[in-house]
Amino acid sequence: MEPRNHTDVSEFHLMRLTEDPELKTTLFNLFLFMYLVTVLGNLLIVLAVISDSHLHTPMYYFLSHLSFTDICLSTTMIPKILVNIQAQSQSITFTGCITQICFALTFVLWENFLLLVMAYDRYVAICHPLRYTVIMNACLCVQLVLLSLFTSTADALLHSLMVLRLSFCTDLEIPLFFCEVVQVIKLACSDTLINNILIYSAAGIFGGIPLFGIVFSYIQIVSSILRMPSSSRKYKVFSTCGSHLSVVSLFYGTAFGVYISSAVTESSRKIAVASMMYTVVTPMMNPFIYSLRNKDMKGALRKLFGRISSL
């Protein structure tokens, strides 16, 4: 096949969800519902944290940014899926594809780093309670969030710009419902060695280090809890980590699910469904995890609903 430079590539073609007209309507309503639930649920958490002074703590400060990240990630993915469900063509422009890659990488990486920061916050709160307010001061919290955002944006821009140097063949079918950097690179006819080295190096560093940090934090937390004499105290302290652990398990569990499914199966549709779980379902579930298992958040949400209803 004759390679075409990226300047000649006007669009890519995404996987079609279904050909059945009735199923199209069902899927459109399902994805629209999921998107609205994701945006509304995460927005309520952000507003609850802002409006309730009792939640002006490092843990909820990081949680509000996590919810904001989930809103942005869903907005990067789902609206285009909704458009393609209704449209005859499953195309996405070259510029739109690169833009989606950049924003998706930014928000996935930012969420990854925020989960690490939240684990560090729980580690300091449980293992060094007397120094908690000194260590987790407002300045450090802002710096951690900004550093996470800067690192995520820089890595996403690097991968996006590296795609621009590639030349593509006539086969421009992406076997997913959205643009993903690895799948786009596989369509290139030019040498992709540098791109692959960067991708796997970044995955190892920016995926491995946060995961190691989270595991290390919880090893220290568990060790500290086991030294506590009171069983009720142990349960109370560890329960403050329950929501975070659930979100971490969901985030990394679905991520490993995508990796395993791509390794053990050749079915592009199964890989696409696994990727959908990772990028669409996880952001929707996070508000439920944090609101259903957290008394402070429940109280803040009740106050918020009261204020909204009184308007």
Secondary structure, DSSP 4 states (H G I P E B T S, - for coil): ---EEGGG--EEEEPPS-S-HHHHHHHHHHHHHHHHHHHHHHHHHHHHHHH-GGG-SHHHHHHHHHHHHHHHHHHHHHHHHHHHHHSS--EEEHHHHHHHHHHHHHHHHHHHHHHHHHHHHHHHHHHSGGGHHHHT-HHHHHHHHHHHHHHHHHHHHHHHHHHHT-EE-S--EESSSS--HHHHHHTBSS--HHHHHHHHHHHHHHHHHHHHHHHHHHHHHHHHHHT-S-HHHHHHHHHTTHHHHHHHHHHHHHHHHHHHHHHH---HHHHHHHHHIIIIIHHHHHHHHHHHT-HHHHHHHHHHHHHHHT-
